[in-house]
Amino acid sequence: MNLRPSLLPALGVFAAAARHQNFAHAAEELHLTASAVSHHVRKLEGMLGVALFQRHARGVTLTGEGRLLADAASVAVADLEAVAESLGKSRGNERLRINTLHSLAYCWLLPRLSRFCAAHPRIRISIETEVALTRFDQGGADLAIRHGPGHWPGLSAHHLMDDELFPVASPALPGLAQISEPRQIADLPLLSDHALQGWRDWFRAAGLRGLRLPDMHLMSDSTDVMRAAVYGIGAALARKHIAMPYLQRYELVRLPGPALKTRFAYYAVHPAHRPLTANAAIFIEWLKHEAQDENTPLPPGAQAGPAV
């Protein structure tokens, strides 16, 4: 049976009457008259086709059917009150929606985020990760963190930090102990992703041209490349800010050779035509401050490895 919306007030009145089992007391709670409470209850009884109260000279008592409905109504009212209370509390909190790359979120942003939350307890964070450029639609991200050239049509960009590439591998990778110069790295199994700068760029920066590189293991995301390197599948060409937590935990070690500055850097971006929200502005300033600290916070109880 579908309850018509007009009967919902009657259910609310019935719940109060059932709780008190007294129409006058229910009327006092609801700021109604006792006759109005009686009218709502009779309307509900007429719709359901059952008596909900037994009426007698000393007052009213619930019938068996009335007790069943009262139990259900009390649960429903309690649930509604809990939701209403949570909504009221949430008005004191403010949500900040951030879009970024999975690799940066996993290796750089999330390890630091507890510091922001401690400093700004009222701000709630939503993080989405994707490779494609962010669409700042209505209800979408307030800002994004991107690795790129620093200029995108229609966006304002705030420089956060530059980056560099260098080779890393698991300390347990077979043959690693024999690697003493960049040329020998080409003899290891190599891991690669779809980044614009890769192993050939790095070997050229190391002064090595014309090397015959082996077929590489290819991953679509640099986070997967790091994890594959940790598990000893091969050596990886890592971005510093992505590799740092692995280096600090000694899951990866840096191999011989130079650091190659990347063509791209990290930027916080947002629509140029739309005023930046106060929370987004706070977050950008926090990002700039965090970008000055190269060491990535480790989880509680995690052990740092040798100095990197």
TAPE-V494921 format. One record per backbone hydrogen bond with DSSP energy under -0.5 kcal/mol. CO is the residue of the C=O (numbers start at 1). NH is the residue of the N-H. E is the energy in kcal/mol with one decimal. If there is no record, write none. Layout:
# TAPE-V494921
co->(CO	CO)
nh->(NH	NH)
e->(E	E)
This chain:
# TAPE-V494921
co->(1	4	5	7	8	9	10	11	12	13	14	15	16	17	17	21	22	23	24	25	26	27	27	33	34	35	36	37	38	39	40	41	42	43	44	45	45	52	53	54	56	59	61	63	64	65	66	67	68	69	70	71	72	73	74	75	76	77	78	79	80	81	82	83	84	85	86	87	89	90	94	96	96	97	97	98	99	100	101	102	103	104	104	105	108	109	109	110	110	112	112	113	114	115	116	120	122	122	124	126	128	134	135	137	143	144	144	145	146	146	148	152	154	156	157	158	161	163	164	165	166	167	168	169	170	173	175	176	178	181	181	182	182	183	184	185	189	190	191	192	198	199	200	201	202	203	204	207	211	217	221	222	223	224	225	226	227	228	229	229	235	236	236	238	239	239	240	243	243	244	245	246	246	247	248	253	258	259	260	265	266	266	267	267	268	269	270	271	277	278	279	280	281	282	283	284	285	286	287	289	290	292	299)
nh->(3	7	8	11	12	13	14	15	16	17	18	19	20	21	22	60	26	27	28	29	30	31	32	37	38	39	40	41	42	43	44	45	46	47	48	49	50	63	55	61	59	56	54	67	68	69	70	71	72	73	74	75	76	77	78	79	80	81	82	83	84	85	86	87	88	89	90	91	92	93	124	98	126	142	143	128	145	130	105	106	107	108	109	110	112	112	113	113	114	115	116	117	118	119	120	123	94	124	96	98	100	136	137	140	99	146	269	101	148	267	265	155	272	270	159	268	266	262	240	260	238	255	236	253	173	176	178	179	180	184	185	185	186	186	187	188	235	217	237	219	202	203	204	205	206	208	207	209	213	192	225	226	227	228	229	230	231	233	170	232	191	168	238	166	242	243	244	246	247	248	249	251	252	250	305	169	260	261	165	148	160	161	146	269	158	144	156	274	281	282	283	284	285	286	287	288	289	290	291	292	293	294	302)
e->(-0.5	-2.2	-1.3	-1.8	-1.9	-2.3	-2.8	-2.4	-1.6	-2.6	-3.2	-1.8	-2.1	-3.0	-0.7	-0.6	-2.2	-2.4	-2.0	-2.0	-2.2	-0.8	-2.7	-1.9	-2.3	-2.2	-2.2	-2.2	-2.5	-2.2	-2.0	-2.5	-2.6	-1.8	-2.3	-2.3	-1.0	-2.0	-0.6	-1.7	-1.6	-2.9	-3.6	-2.5	-1.8	-2.2	-2.6	-2.3	-1.9	-2.8	-2.5	-1.7	-2.3	-2.8	-2.2	-2.4	-2.4	-2.6	-2.3	-2.3	-2.7	-2.4	-2.3	-2.5	-2.1	-2.2	-2.2	-0.9	-1.8	-1.2	-3.6	-0.5	-2.6	-2.7	-1.5	-2.5	-2.3	-1.7	-2.5	-2.8	-2.3	-2.2	-2.8	-2.7	-0.6	-1.2	-1.3	-0.5	-0.5	-1.7	-0.8	-2.5	-2.2	-1.6	-2.0	-1.6	-2.6	-0.5	-3.3	-3.4	-2.4	-0.6	-1.6	-2.5	-1.8	-0.5	-3.1	-0.5	-0.6	-2.9	-2.3	-2.1	-2.7	-1.6	-0.5	-2.4	-2.9	-2.0	-2.2	-2.9	-2.7	-2.7	-2.7	-2.8	-1.9	-2.0	-1.1	-1.8	-0.7	-1.2	-0.5	-1.5	-0.5	-1.1	-1.8	-1.9	-3.0	-2.5	-0.6	-2.9	-2.0	-2.9	-2.1	-2.1	-1.6	-2.9	-1.7	-0.6	-0.9	-2.6	-1.6	-2.1	-2.2	-2.6	-2.2	-2.4	-1.8	-2.3	-0.6	-1.8	-2.9	-2.8	-0.8	-1.7	-0.9	-2.5	-1.8	-0.8	-2.1	-2.8	-1.6	-2.3	-1.5	-1.2	-4.9	-1.8	-0.6	-0.6	-3.0	-2.5	-2.9	-1.2	-3.0	-0.5	-2.6	-2.5	-3.0	-0.8	-2.3	-2.1	-2.3	-2.4	-2.0	-2.0	-2.7	-2.4	-1.9	-2.6	-2.3	-1.2	-1.8	-0.7	-2.3)
